[in-house]
Amino acid sequence: MSAEIKVVFKDILAASSIFKSQGKRYDAIVPRPIKPVPVVTDSSLDASLSLVLQSVALVYDSVGASMQAHGDKLKSAHDRYVKVEDDVSDLMKSIDVPKDVRPRIGN
């Protein structure tokens, strides 16, 4: 079972790296700074077009940042899982007589 867990750990770590790098690539799709919108003769259409393009830029920024944040969260989860697995493994190795092990209640 330990080998299967290590495979999952590697998968989580790989996924965190992929999310992080793809988030950066996705974030770079929109050129910075965003160029001005072409002038449209209808003022309401001009204002609407500007708002739409600003919204699209905001969506791109949000998705890229979110992907990178998910990569960070996956890395953190991986690190915690590995630590817990190591702690449990150390505990199992240190137990001489399993039937004598009692839970620590209130300590």
Sequence and secondary structure as in RCSB ss.txt:
>XXXX:A:sequence
MSAEIKVVFKDILAASSIFKSQGKRYDAIVPRPIKPVPVVTDSSLDASLSLVLQSVALVYDSVGASMQAHGDKLK
SAHDRYVKVEDDVSDLMKSIDVPKDVRPRIGN
>XXXX:A:secstr
 HHHHHHHHHHHHHHHHHHHHHHHHHHTSS SS       SSHHHHHHHHHHHHHHHHHHHHHHHHHHHHHHHHH
HHHHHHHHHHHHHHHHHHH S GGG       
